[in-house]
Amino acid sequence: MPISPRWGRPSARALDCAAVALLIAVAAIVALTFRDYGLGWDDYTHAQYGDLLLRLYESGFADRRALSFVNLYAYGGGLDMAAALLDKLLPFDLFETRRLAGGLVGLAGLAATWRLGRRAGGPLAGLIALALLACCPLYYGHMYMNPKDAPFAAAMAFCMLGLVRLVEEYPKPTPATGALAGVGLGLAIGTRVLGGFAVLYAIVALLAVLAIERRHIGARPAIARAGGFLLRLLPWLVLAYAVMALVWPWSVASPLNPLKALVYFSHFFETPWRELFQGGPILVSDMPRRYVAQLFALRLPEVTLTLGLAGAAIAFVAACDRRQTAQRRAVLLMLACAATLPIALTVVLRPAMYNGIRHFVFVTPAIAVMGGLAGARLIERLAAWRAAAAGAAAALLAVGCALPVIEMAKLHPYEYTYFNRIAGGTRGADGRYMLDYWGLSLKQASEALLAKLDAGELAPLGDPPWKMAVCGPHPPAALALGPRFDLLWDPQGADFAMTLGEYYCAKLAAPVLVEIARDGVVYARVYDLRGLSFNTLLSVPAPARPPP
């Protein structure tokens, strides 16, 4: 049962209607804005991977190029494949379709988080969890354009929902619950091998139930119940394997491939480059242990950070409460681990860390659920004391969610670059941390330059194609600029230069034709290089291209 189940049926119905209304509102925003998001470093590669996966199935596994493509074969390609299929049906271009597909998957993750929060803490907790995740720029900003980490976050939300239901129904889960858990686990591991975290959480929960029941009913009956539970899971584990195989075919091309992927990703597989952290460029293999934890503290909205930490503490304490059932204690322990364990492991193991915390977007649904538990408990405790106090707390929570939404609107379509007020906002983080590391702003910079050209606002040019030097990902600029431009890395002899606002792109002493900025922070510039000469667009040290 939830920690504070004090809501009657009318209240629960109203809260659920509010959650559905919020999901509809987010869906409307997705429909209206998905075209605004630019391409990143890896979009072309992922689009190719999706097409190759379709060819693998269409050819009856004769065309096996997907199983050795770059290093993407070591990742699942569910979103890439879905976008490739949707591209055959929808009237948008391929990359608009990819953005829409990402938005829809992100929306599904929001829905799963709502249901997960509702099961963990009741209808109010579910609504708060949904609101916290919807107003989280780290999740919302990535869901449109991150083909690996955002779908993984959504898959983990579904997987955790299935696992919670399994534990609640222990030791005899229903077929519907088993199927949900199987599909969720298959999607999670099939998207990223880090989905194995879900197996770890499930083991923790099972061991907790076993230990508690051993004290109450004895070792033999407790072990027998656990054994029966595991036997009932076997068909759903087969389903999980089948789903994993569908979205990640390389994983079943050889029985040990998932382990090979785990080993591959456990070591840094690229030549290290430098990224900005606390004002200085640091090799990604030398990032301090606090990297992930510190960035979570600076990049989560204050309301999410505060309630998430409080909820995790509440859940860990409640998991030790002997007045709760074994299943309830195991659920709380599992969810608290999902919100904290991956971050804690980075402190202990100190892997190579880069691109901000995009690799840890999958933790945000669990943090939101913890926040939902804390928020619901606070409001319900206050309601038992004085209704006005509960209303004030609910209003304060609404304001806490509205503030990051306002910031996201200001940053659009670069919501993923958000930093909270602890960091001084995005403006305070500029020059200290990486912001537009995906290079999304080259789309808006290209469109603004084309508008100037078409309006005749620039001095006369010769016949196209014109030469454009680019510091940043070339494919997004090439797609946006079209055939009138040839793109170069070397600025010598170029007519224009387009650069990201990141530290590794030099600020040129040349006329600025276009400047893309949000909240006083420059994301991209276009320079007029005609009659000027520059040897490089890069500052020192120059980073290598991030891995796909």
N, C-alpha and C positions, 0 to 999 in steps of 0.2 A: 504494500500500500504506500501511497505518497507520504512524505513526512508530515504534511498538514492538510489532510483531506477534508476541509470544512466547507466545501462549496456544494450547494444543492444543485438539483437538475437545471432549474432556470438559469442560474449563474454559469454553470458549466456550458450550457448551450450558447449563452451570450458570448462567453470567452472563445468558444470554438468558432462562432460566426465571425468574431473579430479577427481570429487567425486566418480564416478563409479569405476575408476581405483584404487582409494584408498581403496574402499570397497573390490575389487577383491584382492588387495594385502593383506589386513587383512585376508580375507578368506583363502588365500594360507598359511599364517602363522598359522592360526588355524589348517588347515589340516596337516601341518608338525610338529606341536609342542604339540598337545593336549595330547599325551601320556606322556609328560614329567612331568605333574602335579601330585603330590601325593595326598593321601587321607587326610582328616581332621578329626576332632573329630566326626563329625555327619554323615559321608558318609554312613556307614552301616545302621544307623537308617533311613536315608532318602531313601535309596534303598529299605528297607523293607516297608516303607510307600508307595512308588510308586507301589510296587507289591500288597499291600493290596488294594490300590485304583482300580487297574485293576481287582482284584478279586471281589470287590464290584460290578463293572459293569458287569463282566462276569457271576456272580451268580444271576443277576437280583435283586440286592440289598439284597440277602439273607445273604451273608457273610459281616457283618457290622463291622468287627474288625477295619477297617480304621477310623471309626467314634469315636473311643476311644483310639487310638494308641498313647502312651506316651502323649506328649502335641502337637504333630504335627497336630492333627485334627484341632487345632485352626489356622493353616496356610493352605494356598492353596498348592496343590501338583502337579501343572501343569508340572513343569520340571521333577519331580520325575516320574510322570506317562508317560510323553513323552519318558524319558530315558528307562523306563521299556519296552515300546513298541518297541523302536529302538533296544533294546537288543535282541529282537526276530528276528530282520531282519539283523543286521550288524554282521560282523565276529569278532568284537572286544570283549574283556571281558566286564563284566558289568560296571566296574568302568572306563575303557577307554571310553565306550559309554557315561557314564555320563559326562565325561570331554568334549567329542565332542558335546554333546547336549548343555552343558553350553556355549561352544564357539559359537555355531550356534545361540543361543538365544541372546548372547551378540552382535553378528554381526547384527542381526535383530534390536536390540536397536540402534546400530550405524546408520543403514539406516533410522530409524524413526527420529533420531536426525538431520540427514542431511535434511530430508524433512521438519521437524519442523523449523529448522533454515532458510531454504529457504523461507518458507511461511512468517516467521517473518521479514526477512530482505533482501530477494533476493538471487540470486544464489551464490554470493560471501560470504554472511553471512552463507549460508548453508554449503559451502565447509569448511569455517573456523571452524564452529561448529563441523562438522564431524572430522576435523583434531585434534581439541582440545580434543575431547572425546577419539579418537583413541590413542592419546599419553598420556592419563591420566592413570597412573598406578593404581589408586584407582578403576577405572572402569574396565580396561583391565585385571588387575591381578585377580579380583574377578570373572570375568565372567566364567572362567573355572570351578571353584570349590566351589562357594558359591551358594547353591541350593535355597536360599530364597531371599537374598538381590539383587543379580545381575539380576535374572529374574524380580524382582519387578521394578528395574530401567528401564529395557527394556519395561515392560508393561506400566510404567508411561510415557515413551517417546511416545509410541503409543497413549495412552490416551490423552496426552496433544496435540498431533497432531490433534486428532479428535475434541477436545474442541476448539482449535484455528479455525479450519474450521467451526465449529458451530457458533462461534461468528462472523466470517467474513461473513457468509451467513445469519446472523440474519436479519429478523425474520422468514425466510423461507428456512431452510437448505434442501439440496438435500437428497434423500434417501441414496446415497453413503456416504455422510458425516455423516448422522445419524447412519448408520451401523458401520462406522469406530469408531465413538465415543462410541457407545454401546459396541462393542467388546473390545475396549481399556479400558473402565471403568470396564467391567466385569472381564477382565484379571487382572487389577490393584488391585481391591478389592479382587478378588479371589486368588491373590498371597499373599498379606498381607493386613490385615484390614486397615493399614495406607493408602491404596489406597483411603480412604475417604478424604484425602487431596485434591484429584482432584475435589470432589464435592464442597469443600470449595472454591477452585480457581474458579470454574464455577459460584458459587453464587456471588463471588466478581465481576466477569466480568458482570454478568447479572445486578447486582445492579448498576454498573458503567454505563452501557448502559441506564438503566432505568432513572437514575438521569440526565444524559446528555440530553436524549430525552425529559424528562419532562420540561426542560428549553426551548427547541426549539419548541416542538409541543403541550405542555400541558400535564397535568397529565393523563387525561382520555385516549387520544390516545396512550400515552406511555404505560400505564398499559394494554390497549387492545392488543397492539403489543406483550408485554411480555407474556400475557396470551395465545395468539395464538401460540407463540414460544414454551411455555411449553407444550401445548396440542400436538403439532407436535412431541415433544420428547417422548411422552408416549410409542409408539411402540419400540423405541430404548432403553428405560429404561427396558422394558420387555426383550429385547435381552440381555442387560447387566446382568440382573438377571439370565438369562439362562446360559450365559457364566460363571458367577461366580459359579453357581451351578455345572457346569461341572467340573471345576478345583478345587473347594472347596465344596464337597458335604455336609460336616458337616454344612456349613453355611445355608443350607435350610432344614436340618433335623428338625429344630425348627425355627419359625420365628424370635425369639430374639437371635439366636446364634451369628450373627455378633456383636450385642451389647455386648453379654457376652464375646466374644473374645476381644473387645475393653477394657472392664473393666478389664479382665484378664491381658492384657498387659500394662494397665495403672499403675499397681502395680508390684513391683519386685517380681517375683514368685520363686526365689531360695534363698538358704542361701548365703548371700553375700560373695564373695571372694575378694582377693586383686589383683589389676593389677598395672603395672608400669606406672606412669605418672610424668613427670618432675623429674625423678631420684629416686622416692620413691614409695613403694607399698601402694596403697590407696584402701580402700573398694569401690567396684563399686557403692554402694549406697551413698557414700560420695564424689564422684567426684565433683570438682568445676564447677561452672556454665559455665566457659569458655571452658570446656573440648572439646566440639564438634567444636566450632568456632576456638579454638587454633589449633586443629589437622587439620582442613581444611586449615588453614594458613600454616601449616608445611608439609602437604602431597599433596597438589595440586601443579603441576608444576607452576613455577613462571609466565609463559605466560598465563596459564589458570586462575590463581588467579587474576592477574592484569586486564586482559581483562574481566573476569567474573564480578569483582566488578565495573569496568567502565561501562560495559553493563547494569548492574542492575540499576546503577545511571541514565544512559541515558534513560532507559525504564521508570523508575518512573517519571522523568522530562517530557518525551514525553507524558506520560499518562495524564499529566495536561495541555497539549498544546491544546487550543481550536481550533486551525487551523486543527487539525486532526479529522477524522470522529469518531463518537462514538464507532464504532466497532474496529477501529484501536487502540484507546486509551484503550479500554477494553482488547484487546489482549496483549498489552504491559504490562498493570498492572497485568494481570493473569500470564504471564511468569516471570515477576520480582518477584512476590510473590512465584512462584514455586521454584525459585532459592534461596530465602532468608528466607521465613517464617518458614520452618521446623527447620532451624538452630537457628533462633531467639527464637523460642518457647523453645528450650532446655535451653537457657539462662534464660528465665522467669520461666519455670516450674521445671527445674533441676531434670529430671528423673534419674533413675539408668543408668549409661553409662559404656560401656565396649567393649572389642574387637575392640579398635580403633574406627573408624567411619564406620564400615561395614554396620550398620543399616541405614546409610545416603547415601549410594551409589546412591539411587534413586534421589538425588538432582543433581548429576553430569551432566545428560543430559541438564537440565535447565540452569545450570551454563555455560555449553559449548555453548548453544544457546545465552545466554547473551554475552559471549565472541565473538561469531560470529557477533552479532550486532555491538559491539564496534570495532572489527577489520575491518569490512566492512566499517563502517562509517569513520574510520580514513583513510583507503586507498582511499576511494572515494573522501573524502575532499581533500586529498593531490593530487590526480589525477587531480582535477579541478584546482589546483594551478600549479603543475609542475609534469610531468610524472616521472621524475627521483626520486622525493621524494616518490611518491607512490611505485615505484619499490624498493626503499631502505626499505620502511616500510614492503613490502611483503617479502623481503629477510630476514629482521629481525624477522618477524613472523615465517618464515620457520625454522630459526635457533632456535627460542624459542621452536618450536615443536620437532625439532630433538634432542635437549639436553635430555629431558626425555626419548626419544626412546633409545638413547645410554645407559642411565642408566638402562632402563628395560632390554636391551640385556645383560648387565653385571650381573643383578640380576636374570635373568631367571633360574628356573621357579618360582621365588619368587617375581615377580613384585609388588605384593600387599604390600610388606614391604617397598616400596620406601618412602623416605623423601626428601624434596627439599633442596636447598642450604641455605635457611633461617635456617633450622634445622641443618645444617652442613652435609647434605646428610644422607644416611643410617648409615654410620659409626659414624657420630655425634649423631644420635639418639640412637645408641646402648648403653644400660645401662640406658637410660632415658625414653624410651617408649617401648611398646610391639612391636615386629617385627613379628616373625613367630608364631602368636598365634593359627593358624590353625594346626600347626605341619606338614606342607607339607614336610619338609626336611627329615623326617624319611624314605621316599621312597629312596632318593638318598643315605642316610647313609646305609640302608639295602643292596642296590645294590652294593655299594662299598665294604662292608664286604663280601658279597657272592663272589665277584670277587677275593678278596684276598684268600678266602677259596678254591675256585676252582683252583686258580693258585698255591696253595701249599705254600703261603707266610707266613703262621702262623705256630707256633710250633705245633707238633702233638696233636690232640685232641682225646678224646675217641669217642665211637660210639654216633651218634645222637639218640634222640634229645638233643641239647645243651640248657642250660638255659640262657635266655636273660632277664635281668631286664630292664624295659623301664620307663623313665620319660617323659611322653607325651602320646598321643593317641595310644592305643595298636592295634586296628584293622589295621591301615595302615602298621605298622611294621609286624604284623602277615601275612598280605597278601603278602608283599614284601619278607619276609624271607622264607616263605613256611614251610613245615612240619618238617624241620630239627631242628626247634627251638620251645621250650616251653617258653612262655612269662610270666614274673612275675612282680609284683610291688615291691617285697622285694628283695634287692640285695644280701642278705645273701645266700651263697651257689650257686650264679649265676656264670656262666662262663664268661659272657659279660654283659655290661651295655650300653644302648643307651639312650642318653639324648638330649633334645632340648637345644638350647643356651639361652633360656629364663631365667629370674632371679630366678624362682622357682626351677630350676634344679641345683643341686650342681655340682661344678667342682671338680672331684674326683682326688685324688693323686694316679693315676693308669696309666699304659701305654696306650697311645691313639693309637688305630688302624686305625681309620677313623676320618677325620674332614671335614665337609662340610662347606665351607665358601664362602662368596661373598663380594668383596670390603673390605676385611680385617675383616669382621664380621662373627663370628662362628654361624652357624645355628643349627648344630647337631654334636655330637661326639659319637664314639663307643669306649668303654674302654675294656681292657683285665683284668678281675677280677680274673683270676685263681691264687690261692694261696693268695688272699687278702680277707679282710673282711670289709664290710661297713654295717652300720645299716639302712641307708636310702639314697635315691637318691635326696631327697628334701632339699632345703634350707629352712630357716625360714623367714617369715611365709609361710606355704604351702597352696596354693589356692585349692579350690574345683574345680571339673570339670566344665567347662563352660556348660551352658544349651544347649540343642539341638535347 
